[in-house]
Amino acid sequence: MAIFAVRYTYDQRADVRDAVRPEHRDYLRGLADAGSLHGSGPFADGEPGALLVLDAPDRAALDALLAADPFAREGLIARTDVREWSLLIGPWAAAG
């Protein structure tokens, strides 16, 4: 299992994002309940976007999880930056 830090940059369609947000959050809650999502939330300033920290067996599995996100389905994510992350210290490290 690998850990990935994912940065979403949203497009400018805040009205569509607002409409799809409940479904997006339900999807992320499901990932969290399944143990795949450690944390997620929007950035407080700058470009609209969010940070997600996810477990996945490999990059292909991660890409499948991201593609199933309702925000991705609706084309609301203008850019996705993915980095594999080596978690060493903290409560998430103890959980893994």
Secondary structure as GFF3:
##gff-version 3
##sequence-region A 1 96
A	DSSP	beta_strand	2	10	.	.	.	ID=ss1
A	DSSP	alpha_helix	14	33	.	.	.	ID=ss2
A	DSSP	beta_strand	37	42	.	.	.	ID=ss3
A	DSSP	beta_strand	49	56	.	.	.	ID=ss4
A	DSSP	alpha_helix	59	67	.	.	.	ID=ss5
A	DSSP	alpha_helix	70	73	.	.	.	ID=ss6
A	DSSP	beta_strand	77	85	.	.	.	ID=ss7
A	DSSP	alpha_helix	91	95	.	.	.	ID=ss8
###
